[in-house]
Amino acid sequence: MLDRRYTTAFALFEALWEAGITACFVNVGSDHPSIIEAIVKGKRERPNSWPRIITCPSKITTISMANGYARVTGRAQAVLVHVNVGTQALGQGIHNASVGRAPVFIFAGLCPYIESGELPGSRTEYMHWLQKAPDQKAIVRQYCRYTGEVRTGLNVKQTIGRALQFANNAPKGPVYVASAREVLAEKISPYLLQQEQWVPIGPSALPEDAIRDIVTALIEAERPLIITGYSGRDRRTPELLVALADLIPGIHVHDTGGSNMCFPFSHVASEGFRLSFDECTTDADVIFLLDCDVPWIPSRNPPPKDAKIYHVDSDPLNQQIPVSFFPAHGRWKADSYTALKQLVSYIQNNSVLQAELRNSRYAVRQDTRAKAHETRLATIASLPRLGDQETLDAHNIGKLLRESLPDSTTYVVEAVTCSQALFDQLQPKRPGEWINCGGTGIGWSNGAALGVKMALKDLEVEEERKPSLVCHVVGDGSFMCAAPSSALWVASKYKIPVLTIVLNNGGWKAPRKSTELVYPNGLNASASDEEINISFRPTPNYAALAEAAAGSEVGWVNPTENKDVWIKGVRARTVGDMKTALQEAKSRVVKEGKGMLLELLL
């Protein structure tokens, strides 16, 4: 007998669950009556085998949370928005998922196409005429790995399965599926897909000649350099990159994206993280690019013209970047983990290469590299001013975070102009310890930090992991740019404990730096922040905003006596203030499982 409530909409959510999606971040609208009915039916009838439905007041929160979740697990989660206006409101989040290689499944309704009630779900409200776009999918098509439409409930699960194949195929990214109200209301018979038949393409390997050419070039080089950006997305890869660096003494490893911890800061080969601009590229004679979009800035720090360059990436041609002319003598589309396993194995099993690497010149090179690394660490260590009355900057903030918070802390960072100094001081060394956007749409971290924490909590159950503190470090410009009150409210409602650090330097600093690079002697040199229009002064009270968004009583004084406040806001101006606040944060966020926002006045 046909279940009168088994509709296309219900099958959609069932398909998501069967495909391994456990969370759906939603912002519902008038195109979702059948969706809403399906959600209620699923919650009531099968609460333990139904995606968690997370209400998000802002669409940018939905996609950023799904992005953050995927950054921990590698698995796509679902986002639900309404028609063209909800799709447009995803804003920079769709760019971040695309450029940052984060798998996200997005579903949106379409306006009904029947006007007079001939089918269930047809037009019933005035907006059903106003929200009909000529091509709704075109709004996001250029950012998506796949866009599709469910036109009948008979293949809704197949459409979702195909979309997820694209989302989870390297380079991973967002996919978008839409459907009209009439289709979502269609009654169908239940059915299942064999999920093992709907997997993405398996990882690609390097051909034998590529392995030989890359290894030979790196070993014969005088100044070999590895440049990476996304390879740490696979948590198994940093260990292999360390193994390769250990096999070739004196090699350097430079992280250009800071998207994930790709190589441990503590290793002597590490050049740390810089956003594609570092002098290490200017004298390398062999460069191996590994999962990297922008290895250097051609107008500022290009490699020597006679340098040999090899590129291994899931997308070595940067197919979604129209202008990208980085040279290479060899390019291969391959999985970074698989490729590194091949390179390491080739060296380990080749006695001729092993004998060559025992040559004394490699020992001398390694000793020189170790001394340079030691000098660099000493320089970084000399920068923080840690007296209690010292004002705060990126260096002492990073140092205090590293010394005060547990070693297992996961840092979700969107600090823009402060991010490189923070990386130097935090010195991440554990896979997954450092996560930043990978894209450039600011405001990503407000929701992403919540998604990261949700994913880590799930892994605590699935893999019996120990709890991990999530520390969200964000500049005030980024924090303001993506509905902070929405993210704070979601954290409070769903009890997602995160320590948020807002770096309040009074506005955006990046536009000034960008202008200086083009006009070093221009008017900007003498212009104030107000003249450049980058000032946020008078600055908001972000600590108070956190408590207001969470539904707490708000006042200027830190409410230490109010133990019922779920997200507590605290402001700090000095090193001493920050030390005190971090001690409270460890107790509040780690032990009590409550949220805290610490506003640091730079």
Secondary structure, DSSP 4 states (H G I P E B T S, - for coil): ---TT-BHHHHHHHHHHHTT--EEEE---TT-HHHHHHHHHHHHH-TTSS-EEEE-SSHHHHHHHHHHHHHHHS--EEEEE-HHHHHHTTTHHHHHHHHTT--EEEEEEE--S-SSSSSTT---STHHHHT--TTGGGGTGGG-SEEEE---GGGHHHHHHHHHHHHTSSSP-EEEEEEEHHHHT-B-------GGGS--PPPP---HHHHHHHHHHHHH-SSEEEEESSGGGSTTHHHHHHHHHHHSTT-EEEESS-SB--S-TTSTTEEEE-SS--GGGSS-SEEEEES-S----TTTSPPPTT-EEEEEESSTT-TT-SS-----SEEEE--HHHHHHHHHHHHHT-HHHHHHHTSHHHHHHHHHHHHHHHHHHHHHHTS----TTPBP-HHHHHHHHHHHS-TTPEEEEE-GGGHHHHHHHH---STTSEEE-SS--TTHHHHHHHHHHHHHHHHHHHS-PPP--EEEEEEHHHHHTS-HHHHHHHHHHTT---EEEEEESSB--HHHHHHHHH-TTSGGGG--HHHHT-B-PSPP-HHHHHHHHTT----SS--TT-TT-SEEEEEE-BHHHHHHHHHHHIIIIIIS--EEEEEEE-
